[in-house]
Amino acid sequence: MTLLIQPPDNMLKHNDTQLLSPKELAWRLNRHPNYVYLMKKAGFKMPGYRATVEDSLAWLDANPEWRQTLSN
């Protein structure tokens, strides 16, 4: 007997163009929420305090040295 395992419905709703809060985005990037807040401080745009995984990955690719731009 073969059991078919299907992902829960809420997992099917996730895609790279879904608008996410900083905490949700951090979870999807496998980072701490402070990482997203630092990205925002370094210039990552989050209009309406939301962003997509696709936008964040594109920004990270375009700004590989973004952590050095932060002033203490």
N, C-alpha and C positions, 0 to 999 in steps of 0.2 A: 504494500500500500504506500503510495506517494502522497505526502502532504504538501500542498501549495501554500507557501508563506507569502502573504501580501503585506506591503507596508501600510501602516495606519493612514487614514485619509488625510490627516494634518501634514504628514510628510510629503504627500503628493502635491500639496499646495505650494511648496517651496520651489522657487526658481530664482535665477540670477537677476531678474528684473522686478522682483517684489520689493516695495519700499519697506525698509526695516528701521527700527529705533536703534540707537547706539548699542544698547544691550543685546538686541537680537543680532545686529551686525557683528558684534564682537564674538558672539557664540558661533555664528556661521564662519567667521575667519579663524576660529579656534584661538582667540586672544582674550585678554582681560578687557573689560569695558573701558578702563583708563587708556588703553591703546587707541581706541576710537576717539576718545576725547582729545588725546594728544595729536592725532591725525587732523582733527578739526582745528585745533590750535595752530597747526602747521600750514593750514590753508585748504584742507579738504572741505568742499562745500556740501552742506547738509541742509538744503532748504526745507523748512517745515520740520526740522529736526529728524529727517528721514533720508535714507540713501539706499541704493541697491548694492548688492555684492559686486555686480558687474562694474559699477561706477567706482567702488572702492578699490577693486583690483586694478582697474585702469589707472587710477590716481597713484597707487603704490608703484606700478610699473613706470609711470612717468616721473615719479619723485623718489628714486631709490635712496637718496641721502636725506630724506625729510627729517630725520631725527636730529641731524646736525644743525638744522635751521632754527631749532627751538632755543630760545635764550632762557637761561636759568633765573 
